[in-house]
Amino acid sequence: MVSYFFDENSDMPLYEQLYQDIRSDIISGKIRPNQKLPSKRSLAENLHVSLNTVSAAYDTLKAEGYIRTEERKGYFAEDLTGYLVKKPAKKRDSQRAQNEENEDWYLDFKANAVSVSLFPFNIWNRYQRETMLMDPSVLGRPLPYNGLFELRCAIADMLRDNRGMDVDPGQIIIGAGSEYLYMRLMQLLGESSVLAVEDPGYQKFSIIAESLGHTLVPVPVDDKGMDVSALEKSGARIVHLSPNAHFPTGVIMPVSRRLELFWWLSGGKDRYCIEDDYDSEFRFWNRGMLPLYAENVQDRIIYMNTFTKTVYPSLRISYMVLPWKLMDRFRMTQSFYSCTVSTMEQYSLARFIKEGKYEYHVQFMRNYYRKYRDKVLSALKDSKIGKKAEIIEHNAGTHFLLRIRTGLSKEEAARRGRDEGLALSFFSDYFYHGYNEKECCTLVLNYAAIEEKKLPGLIERLERIFEY
């Protein structure tokens, strides 16, 4: 007869311990399929427990389908061989899996890296601690679907003071990252919409839109931004673009092209522009142009931005500003979604902005990046790479293009990069229908990802990759 041992000091009732033991034996095969189990009374006597304990365990096993009863015969184990999943022959090493997911690159230019070491974590941590000491009835209060009111007010003030935008806090929606907000926005704009996107451009938005059933039309980008005449021919009613710092070219859309875009917006019912103002905080020689949202009076601009680049990537706080017409629709159709950012982080960020620490940090980083950018560009120009390369940049953002004359294919350059510990990002990766460069290879270099101590090593590795 089977025998089991009980932990008298456990919080788990005896019947549940017995249930777990028998269940485990059935699953492992120790109790064979269709094997007859001891009667309740005999098992209770053998284990020195009450009849009620065994009855409760058997009843639970029967209810979950692990055993069955046959009239005048007793209890039998069910045959679960067709149901149970066999364990793999070899367990995968968890450390190896982690290493594969977090490959140890010398520099990863595909990642959204920033100079995190310069962020004032001492101030941020103080705000976090003080937030935790708030009245629990306030801190534990359910968040509005569109985010903490205090944070939305802080963002509205920031946009008015720094970006010339007249925004009501009620138009702002807070979300955990731009990807999440894009998903909400795509649902809001309706199924099977035709969307125009920049070519080359930001690919993640396109992946999200297509996954939700929308049709994408890539529209060429020239030295003034998206070609509006091509946009007009595309048949799209919604366009996604970055007019103040196009990625990856860095091109800024001038007034003349903006006027063309506004004419396009006014030319059809329910036409909207999704303005991604990512990285717009980092202009180095002037304040830059106002967002389209600040210039357009037709209420057709959906403004998107994030704190990923200006605070730190893992914070995962982004926001969008909807025209009132769309905001009313969002409230009616999507207000049942809960806000996806924690209350504590929202309170902390609200204070960070209201007390001027955010603006101070952005200004500090703007000055730092301007000087460091010049240092990186100077190091490249003075290297062997600089003699056969062209640097393409527009005094904005934390990346630039490096066009290298070489006989290497993109695939060979990428392989050599991997051998040198560099995850290279290529300009051609951002085109929808391919981009061929003859005898050239253009890299997208995010200099915010380059630690100063690693700059000499990067130059040496690039010289070896391209054999200079």
Number of C-alpha atoms within 10 A of each C-alpha: 7 10 10 11 10 15 10 9 7 9 7 11 14 20 20 16 18 21 19 15 16 24 21 13 13 22 20 11 13 10 19 17 17 15 14 18 19 15 14 20 14 13 19 17 12 14 15 9 15 15 14 13 18 24 16 17 22 26 14 18 18 17 11 11 13 19 25 19 15 9 6 6 9 13 20 20 24 20 18 17 13 7 8 10 9 8 7 7 6 6 7 9 8 9 9 10 11 10 10 10 9 9 12 11 13 16 21 20 22 15 12 13 19 21 19 15 9 13 17 13 12 9 12 18 12 12 19 18 12 13 19 14 9 12 9 10 8 9 15 11 9 13 16 15 17 25 24 22 18 16 23 23 18 19 22 21 20 19 16 15 11 12 19 16 18 13 21 16 20 17 18 24 22 27 25 18 21 24 16 16 19 20 15 15 19 19 19 15 16 11 13 15 19 18 25 26 27 27 24 25 25 20 15 11 17 23 13 16 22 15 11 16 15 20 16 20 19 21 24 20 20 14 12 16 24 30 18 20 13 14 23 16 9 16 12 18 20 20 24 20 23 27 26 27 27 27 24 22 21 23 22 21 21 14 11 9 17 19 15 13 21 19 12 18 23 13 12 10 8 11 15 23 23 24 22 24 19 22 22 23 22 24 21 17 10 9 12 16 19 15 21 26 24 17 15 14 10 12 15 23 24 19 20 21 19 23 20 20 24 22 24 18 16 11 16 19 23 20 23 22 24 26 18 14 11 18 18 14 14 20 13 10 12 17 13 11 12 14 19 18 20 14 19 19 18 21 20 21 25 21 20 20 18 17 12 11 16 20 17 13 18 17 15 13 19 20 15 13 21 18 12 17 22 12 14 16 16 12 16 22 16 10 16 17 23 20 13 14 18 16 15 15 17 16 19 26 28 24 23 23 21 22 21 20 18 17 13 18 15 19 9 13 19 18 16 20 20 16 13 19 17 22 20 21 20 21 22 19 18 19 16 18 11 10 12 11 13 11 11 17 22 21 20 23 21 21 22 20 20 20 13 14 8 12 17 13 14 19 18 15 19 20 15 14 20 19 11 14
